[in-house]
Amino acid sequence: MPHRITPLLVAPWLGAGLLAAGSAQAAPLTVTVTDAAGVPQADAVVSVEVKGTKATAAPGTQAELGQRGRNFTPRVLAIQSGTAVNFPNFDTVRHHVYSFSQAKPFEIKLYSGTPAAPVVFDKAGTAVLGCNIHDRMTAFVHVVNTPHFARTQVDGIAMLDVPAGEHTLQVWHPMHGDTSLPHRQPLKVGGSGATVNVKVTPSRGGSTP
């Protein structure tokens, strides 16, 4: 399975924080993300900022963004700041992975297999990734300062558990690129949970790696 996060074991579409939030006081939160026309949007990153939670991931937390079939997989990787990301190449051709985004500029020159050192994403934001050999390859690493996050599926829905109370909801989608701030709004979660609908619109900024 190309996408994994350690030391927590999670499903590919969920952030590491979903399990971290699973306490006795947690309540279910369902967020549906659509565009302005009401079309469900996959690969949106939904995160909830909760007062008192640690902004950075636990030491040793890792994730993986591989290359397979001359594509990045997954196309969108959501992680908490401080996470180390490995970039294994499962193809028989070499790749040259890079990003010029301010959130995390880096370069891994032509390589096969898995680079010895992962890339640590140490601040919130979005890095747009490309391959210097295969121009059509594009991926996004979206970094959040909270352990509570998830990624929407093809139905535009993300589900996670968060503590009851008043928080801040943040939603980012690839249409925002790496130059626009995510959508933010207040969030109130009762003891029985909450359901929220969010509409996202394209960014005027660029998202070229």
N, C-alpha and C positions, 0 to 999 in steps of 0.2 A: 504494500500500500504506500503510495508515494508521499502522502502527507501525514506526518506524525509529530506529536509534540510530547516531549518528555520533561520531567518525570511523570507527568499526568498522562493517562491514556484516554483519548477522546475520539469521537467519530470525526471524519474528515470535514464535516460542515460546521463544527462547533469550535468555539474558542476555548482556550485552557481555563478561562474563568468560569465556564458554565458549571463544571464540577466543583470548583472552589466555592461557588455560591450555594451549594446544596446543603445548607444547614437547616436546623429545625425551624428557624424563623423566616426562611426564604419563601417567597411567593412566586407563582408562575407569571411570566411576562410574555405576551405574544405581540410581535411587531410585524405589521404588513407594510411592505415598501412598494410603491407604484410610481410610475412617471405621471406627468401632468394629465395624460389621457386615461389614466387608471389601469395601465398595463403593468402586471406584476414584474418586479425587477429582481433577478437573481444576482448573487455575488455582491449584495450590499452588506456592509459591515455595520452591525448594530452594537453599540456599546452603552453602558450605563455607568456614570460616574457616581459613586457612593462615598459620602464623607466618611473618613476614617479608614478607608481601604488603601493598601499600599499601591503606589503608582507603578512600581517596577516588579518584574517577575521574580520568582524565587531563583536563587543562584542555581545554575545548572540547567535551567529550562532551555530546551532546544526545539526547533521546528525544522521542517524539510520542504524545500521547493525544488522539485526535480525537473529534468528535461527528458522527455520521452516522445518519440515520433516527431522530433523537431518542433515540439511545443513545450511550454512550461506547464507543469502540473503540480498544484492547482494553478489556475490563472490568477486567482486572488487568494493571498495568504494573509490572514488576520492574526496578529500576535500582540502580546503585551510588551511594552518597552523593557529592554534588558534581555530580550530573548536572542539566543544565538541560532542563526539559520544556516543549515547545510544546503549545498546546491549540487546534489549528485547528478551525474550525466549517465543516463541509462541507454543512450544512443551509441551507435557504432562510429559516429562522426564526432569530431571535437566541437565544443562550444566556447564562446567568449562572452561571458555574462558581465553586464555592467549597468550602472545607473548614474545619471547626472543629477538626480533629484536632490534638493537641498536637505531633505530629511536624512538621506544616507547615500552620499556619492561613494561608489566603490567600483572595482574592476577585478574580475578573475579571468586572466588571459587564457588563451587556448588550452583546453584540458580535456582529459577523459577521466572516467571514474569519479571519485569524490575528492574535492580539495581537502588538504590536511586540516586547514583552519576554517571554522565557520565564520560567518559575518555577524557581528553583534549589532543589532538595531537598538540604539541606546536613547532615542528620543521619539516622541510622538510625531506622526506625520505619515506621508505616503511616498514611497519610492517606486517609480516606474522603471521596470527592468526591460532590457533588450539583449539581443545577441548580436555581436559585431559581425558574425558570419552569416546568420540567417535573419534578415531584416524583418520578416513577418512575425517573429517570435516576440511576444510582449506579455508581461505579467505585472502584477501590482502587489507590493507588500504594504499593508496598512497597519500602522503601529498605534496602539492606544495606551493611555495611562490608567488602566483599570483592569482588574481581573474578570470583569463581567462583560463578556462579548460573545457574539455569534455571527454567523454568515447566513444570509437568506438563500433559500433553495429556489427552484424554478417557479414555485408558486408565490415567490416574493415574501415568504414568511420566515421569520427567525423566532425561535423560542428559547428562553433562558430563565433561570431562577435568580431573583434578586431579593434583598431584604425589603420588607415593607417600609414605606417612608417616602420622603420627598428627595428626589434625585435629579440628575440631568441626563437626558437621552441624547445620544449622538448617532447620526447616520451618515455614512460615507458610501458612495457608489463610484465605480470606475469612470462614470461620465463626469465626475468632479475633477478627475485628473490629479495632479500633484501640486497644484498651485492655488486651489480654493479650499477654504475651511469647510469641514463637514457641517451638515444641518444639525442644529442644536435646539432643544426645547426642554422646558421643565417637565418632570415626570413625577406623578404621584401614584404610588403602588399601595393598595390596601392589603389587608391580611389574606384576602381571597385572590389577589393578583390583579392584573390589568391587561387591557387590550388597546393597542395604539395603531393608528394608521398614519403613515408618513408619505408625502409626495416629494419626490426629488426631481430637480430640473438640471439640465446640462450646465456645466461650468463654461465661463468665457475664457478661462485659462487653458493653457496647453497641457498635454500629458505625454509629450514625446520623451522617451528615455534618453 
